[in-house]
């Protein structure tokens, strides 16, 4: 590969991973915080989907906002990027399943995506889920190689 090609690839890798980390991480942190402020309502919404037994649905709803917040913050800070991205992909898959279920039931808006702060049409919410899945897979593949603002590189815990 030419010197220009190598520099271009490095530029894309460094800045693309930073932008993707900030967008996915920011979305997850925002989503988690909005759910935490209305936690009991979120538990009721999750159980209203009837995708899990009530006991599991309640546990899922209790853990999910914290997981979104923590792993979103990890992505923003560049901590354990591959692990954080993998968990983000798994969460986004669960969101996509819930949104597909909502579409099949004829619901028009996602009441639980961003708490009561933002109400999105279900297809928009599903689109965000798919973008998070794609972005997360990209981060799992690339990891933290040369990423800017990466705590793992700063502390010598590189994921190369």
C-alpha positions, 0 to 999 in steps of 0.5 A, a space after each residue: 500500500 502506498 504511503 498516502 493509502 496508509 496515512 488515509 487508512 490510519 486517519 479513517 481508523 483513528 477518527 472513525 472509531 472516535 466518532 463512532 465511540 462518541 455517538 454510540 456511547 453518547 446515545 447509550 448514556 443518554 438512554 440510560 439516564 432517561 430510563 433511570 429517572 423513570 425507573 418504575 415506569 420503565 419496569 412496567 413498560 418492559 413487562 408490558 411487551 410480554 417478551 420475558 417472564 415477569 421476573 426476568 423482565 423486571 430484572 432486565 429492566 432494573 439492570 438495563 439502564 445501568 448497563 447502558 450508562 456504564 458501557 456507554 461511558 466506557 465507549 466515550 472514555 475508550 475503556 475496554 472498547 471491544 467488550 463495551 462494543 460487544 455489550 452494546 451490540 447485545 443490548 441493541 439486539 434486545 432493543 431491536 427485538 422489542 421494536 420488532 415486537 412493537 411493530 407486529 403489535 401495531 404500536 406507533 411510538 417507542 415509549 421506552 427508548 429514551 424515557 419520556 424525554 423523546 418519543 420516537 416512531 417505532 421504525 425510527 427507533 428500530 433504525 437507531 438499533 440497527 445503526 448501533 448494531 453496525 457501529 458496535 460490530 465495527 468497534 468490535 472488529 477495529 477495537 481501540 487500535 490507535 483511537 484518540 482519547 483512549 484510556 486503554 492506550 493511556 494506561 497501557 491496556 491496549 486492545 490490539 
